[in-house]
Amino acid sequence: MNGDIFAELSYTEILEAHKKNKALATIALCEVEDPTRFGVAELDKKCRIKKFIEKPAKGTAPTNLINAGIYVLSPEIFSYIPKGKAVSMEREIFPKLVEERKLYGHVFQGLWMDIGKPEEYLQANKTLLNTLTKTQKPKSKDKIKLKNPVAMDKNVNIGMNSVIGPYAILGKNVTIGKNVQINNSVILSDAKIDDSTSINGAIIGESAKIGKKVKIGKGCIIGDQANNLKKAFRNKRHPRTRQQRINPGNSHKSRLSSRNILQKEKLADRPRRKNQRTNVRQSSYRRLNRHRMQCVLRWNGFHTSTTVRSEKPLHGRWSNNHGVPQPTRI
């Protein structure tokens, strides 16, 4: 059984069908609207698979019956798998079984969902939440608001004036601060979310710690044990700077101008020290001169750890020491 699916299937039925057909392998099949992402099977009247295509191009699939990721295999299947070699069942083994007429399919009508992508995982949780009739109340005396459907595990603590839901799942030992808003999201166990944080359409990993006043937008995933997050997260491309809009393209000058603007913004956020230089272009030249002087010293027999400081710009070809000021040892 594949690990990235959610299905309601009677294993007894597919096992009985496997034994009845005396099959070497039986695949659970279900019908979907778009089969291009999956393996597609075509059956004959005896439920034998006469054609199996893995992820066909759009418009080329013979049917809409796809591989549901659940197999029943007889022990003889190991004779088709070479020792010490990784193989793909769908691309290498199943086509051989189709040629030998030993591959069968079992069609079922129950719920089946692929949860291999984050948005599909959240949609599967929404589907399950819609089946709930009751919601568990948190162990908190503060005023909080629950918008159904909501599901919570044991030992969930929620702070005052927080709004949870709709379509929110809180795992075991999750701690929610004050004035927090969570909807369309899954919060895994032992996560801690501080005050005034907003989470919408995201997945928060186990033991993650989210700081105060953080905004986490739709499609974001915070990994397990992520610590002390204190900024906004959005699943969008970072907006371009003003200089990038003025000088579009891939020219060297445009890239340098954009880089200088970003460096100036970083310097502006840092606490200023006494006599700190903020001219990014001048600082870049000084670093470049220092690197060139180190190269000159190495070529002239100095130790590689020797460091020099040059306050004047270099001129001419520095490879033959033309115009290089006298270095000073530090």
C-alpha positions in Angstrom: 0.0 0.0 0.0 1.3 3.4 -0.9 1.9 5.8 2.0 0.5 9.0 0.3 -3.1 7.9 -0.2 -6.3 7.9 1.9 -8.8 5.2 0.9 -11.9 3.4 2.2 -11.4 -0.1 0.9 -12.5 -3.5 2.1 -9.2 -5.6 2.1 -11.2 -8.7 2.5 -13.0 -8.2 -0.9 -9.8 -7.5 -2.8 -8.1 -10.5 -1.2 -11.0 -12.8 -2.2 -11.0 -11.5 -5.7 -7.2 -12.2 -5.9 -7.7 -15.8 -4.8 -10.7 -16.3 -7.1 -8.8 -15.2 -10.2 -5.7 -17.1 -9.2 -3.8 -14.0 -10.0 -0.1 -13.3 -9.4 -0.9 -9.6 -8.6 -4.1 -7.7 -8.1 -4.3 -3.9 -8.2 -7.1 -1.9 -6.5 -8.6 0.5 -9.1 -10.8 3.5 -8.8 -12.2 6.1 -11.3 -11.0 9.7 -11.4 -11.6 12.7 -13.6 -8.0 13.3 -14.5 -5.9 10.1 -14.8 -2.7 11.8 -16.2 -1.0 11.8 -12.8 -1.5 8.1 -12.1 -1.1 4.6 -13.6 -4.1 3.8 -15.9 -5.5 0.3 -16.4 -7.8 -1.2 -19.1 -9.7 -4.3 -18.1 -11.3 -7.1 -20.0 -14.5 -8.9 -19.1 -12.7 -11.2 -16.6 -11.2 -8.2 -14.8 -7.8 -9.1 -16.2 -5.7 -6.0 -17.0 -4.9 -6.0 -20.7 -3.1 -2.7 -20.8 -1.3 -0.7 -18.1 0.1 2.8 -18.8 2.0 4.7 -16.1 1.1 8.5 -16.1 -0.1 8.8 -19.7 -0.1 12.1 -21.6 -3.3 14.2 -21.6 -5.9 12.7 -24.0 -4.1 9.4 -24.4 -5.4 7.4 -21.4 -7.6 4.4 -22.5 -9.8 4.7 -19.4 -10.2 6.7 -16.2 -9.5 3.7 -14.0 -6.3 4.4 -12.1 -4.0 2.5 -9.8 -5.2 3.2 -6.3 -1.8 2.3 -4.8 -3.1 -0.9 -3.0 -1.7 -4.3 -4.2 -2.2 -8.0 -3.4 0.9 -9.9 -4.4 1.5 -13.7 -4.4 5.0 -14.9 -3.2 5.9 -15.8 -6.8 6.2 -12.1 -7.5 9.8 -12.1 -6.1 11.0 -14.1 -9.0 10.3 -11.0 -11.2 12.4 -8.7 -9.0 16.2 -9.0 -9.5 18.3 -9.2 -6.3 20.3 -6.1 -5.3 18.5 -3.8 -7.8 15.9 -1.1 -7.2 12.9 -1.6 -9.5 9.6 0.2 -10.1 6.6 -2.1 -9.8 4.5 0.2 -12.1 7.1 0.7 -14.8 9.0 -2.6 -14.9 7.1 -5.4 -13.2 3.4 -4.7 -14.0 4.0 -4.5 -17.8 5.6 -7.9 -17.8 2.6 -9.4 -15.9 0.3 -7.8 -18.4 2.1 -9.6 -21.2 1.8 -12.9 -19.3 -1.9 -12.2 -18.5 -1.2 -12.6 -14.7 -2.2 -9.1 -13.6 -5.8 -8.4 -12.5 -7.7 -5.4 -11.3 -10.3 -4.9 -8.5 -12.6 -1.8 -8.9 -14.0 -0.3 -5.8 -16.4 2.7 -5.3 -15.3 3.9 -1.9 -13.5 7.2 -1.0 -10.0 7.6 -2.4 -7.7 10.6 -2.2 -4.1 11.3 -3.1 -2.4 13.2 -0.3 1.0 13.5 -1.9 0.8 17.3 -2.1 0.2 19.7 0.8 -3.0 21.1 -0.7 -4.3 17.5 -1.2 -3.4 16.6 2.4 -5.3 19.6 3.7 -8.3 18.7 1.5 -8.3 15.2 2.9 -8.4 16.5 6.4 -11.3 18.8 5.4 -13.2 15.8 4.1 -12.7 14.0 7.4 -13.7 17.0 9.4 -17.0 17.2 7.5 -17.9 13.8 8.9 -17.5 14.8 12.5 -20.7 15.5 14.6 -19.0 16.7 17.8 -16.0 18.8 18.7 -13.8 18.4 21.7 -13.7 21.4 24.0 -10.2 22.6 25.2 -9.3 22.6 28.8 -9.3 26.4 29.2 -11.5 28.8 31.2 -10.7 31.8 29.1 -13.0 33.1 26.4 -12.2 31.4 23.1 -14.3 30.9 20.0 -14.5 27.6 18.1 -15.9 27.6 14.5 -16.9 24.1 13.5 -15.7 21.8 12.2 -12.7 21.6 14.5 -10.8 18.6 15.9 -8.4 18.6 18.9 -6.4 15.9 20.6 -5.6 15.6 24.3 -4.0 18.4 26.4 -4.6 21.2 24.0 -4.4 24.7 25.7 -5.8 27.8 24.0 -5.3 31.3 25.2 -7.9 34.1 25.7 -9.7 35.7 22.7 -8.3 33.1 20.3 -10.4 32.0 17.3 -10.0 28.4 16.1 -11.6 27.1 12.9 -13.2 26.4 10.7 -11.4 23.4 9.4 -8.6 23.4 12.0 -6.9 20.3 13.5 -4.8 20.6 16.7 -2.6 17.7 17.7 -1.6 16.4 21.1 -0.1 18.9 23.6 -0.5 21.9 21.3 -0.3 25.2 23.1 -2.0 28.3 21.6 -1.4 31.8 23.0 -3.8 34.8 23.2 -5.5 36.4 20.3 -4.5 33.7 17.9 -6.4 32.9 14.7 -6.2 29.5 13.0 -8.3 28.2 10.1 -7.9 25.7 7.3 -4.7 24.4 8.9 -3.2 21.4 10.6 -1.1 21.9 13.8 0.8 18.8 14.6 1.6 17.6 18.2 3.7 19.6 20.7 3.6 22.8 18.6 3.6 26.1 20.4 2.1 29.2 18.9 2.6 32.5 20.7 0.2 35.5 21.1 -1.4 37.4 18.2 -0.4 35.0 15.5 -2.5 34.2 12.4 -2.3 30.9 10.5 -4.4 30.3 7.4 -4.2 27.3 5.1 -0.8 26.0 6.5 0.8 22.9 8.0 2.8 23.4 11.2 5.2 20.5 12.1 5.7 18.7 15.4 7.3 20.7 18.2 7.5 23.8 16.1 7.6 27.2 18.0 6.0 30.2 16.4 6.7 33.6 17.9 4.4 36.6 18.5 2.5 38.4 15.8 3.6 36.0 13.0 1.4 35.7 9.9 1.6 32.3 8.1 -0.3 32.3 4.8 -1.9 29.7 2.5 0.3 26.9 1.2 3.1 27.4 3.8 4.7 24.4 5.6 6.7 24.9 8.8 9.0 21.9 9.5 9.3 19.8 12.6 11.1 21.5 15.6 11.3 24.9 13.8 12.3 27.3 16.5 11.3 30.9 17.3 9.9 32.1 14.0 9.2 35.8 14.2 8.3 37.0 10.7 5.6 36.6 8.1 5.5 33.6 5.7 3.7 33.8 2.4 3.7 31.3 -0.4 4.4 34.0 -3.0 7.3 35.4 -5.0 9.2 38.1 -3.2 8.2 41.5 -4.7 10.9 43.2 -6.8 12.7 46.2 -5.5 12.2 49.6 -7.1 15.7 49.5 -8.8 14.8 46.1 -10.3 11.6 47.6 -11.8 13.6 50.5 -13.2 16.5 48.4 -14.6 14.9 45.1 -15.8 16.9 42.4 -17.5 19.9 40.4 -16.8 22.6 43.0 -17.3 25.5 43.1 -14.8 24.8 46.7 -13.9 21.2 46.0 -13.1 22.2 43.1 -10.8 24.8 45.2 -9.0 22.3 48.0 -8.4 19.7 45.6 -7.0 22.3 43.9 -4.8 23.5 47.3 -3.4 19.9 48.2 -2.6 19.4 45.0 -0.7 22.7 45.4 1.2 21.7 48.9 2.2 18.4 47.7 3.5 20.2 45.0 5.6 22.6 47.6 6.9 19.7 49.9 7.8 18.2 47.2 10.0 21.4 46.6 12.0 22.2 48.6 15.1 24.8 51.2 14.0 28.2 51.3 15.6 30.4 54.3 16.1 32.1 55.4 12.8 30.4 52.6 10.9 30.7 53.0 7.1 27.3 52.7 5.3 28.6 53.3 1.8 28.1 49.8 0.3 29.9 50.4 -2.9 33.0 51.8 -1.1 33.0 48.9 1.3 32.8 46.5 -1.6 35.9 48.1 -3.2 37.8 47.9 0.0 37.1 44.2 0.4 38.1 43.6 -3.3 41.4 45.5 -2.7 42.2 43.4 0.4 41.6 40.2 -1.6 43.9 41.4 -4.4 46.6 42.3 -1.9 46.5 38.8 -0.4 47.0 37.3 -3.8 50.0 39.5 -4.5 51.6 38.6 -1.2 51.1 34.9 -1.9 52.8 35.2 -5.3 55.8 37.1 -3.7 56.5 34.4 -1.1 54.5 35.6 1.9 52.7 33.1 4.2 49.1 32.5 3.1 47.7 33.7 6.5 49.3 37.1 6.1 46.6 39.8 6.1 47.0 43.4 4.7 44.9 46.5 4.8 44.8 48.9 1.8 43.0 52.2 2.0 43.7 53.2 -1.6 42.1 51.9 -4.8 44.3 49.8 -7.1 45.1 50.8 -10.7 46.4 49.0 -13.7 47.3 45.3 -13.9 47.8 44.2 -10.3 49.2 40.8 -11.3 52.7 42.4 -11.8 52.4 44.7 -8.7 51.9 47.8 -10.9 50.5 50.6 -8.8 50.1 48.4 -5.7 50.6 50.4 -2.4 53.0 49.1 0.2 51.3 46.5 2.3 51.2 46.6 6.1 51.4 43.5 8.2 48.8 43.0 10.9 
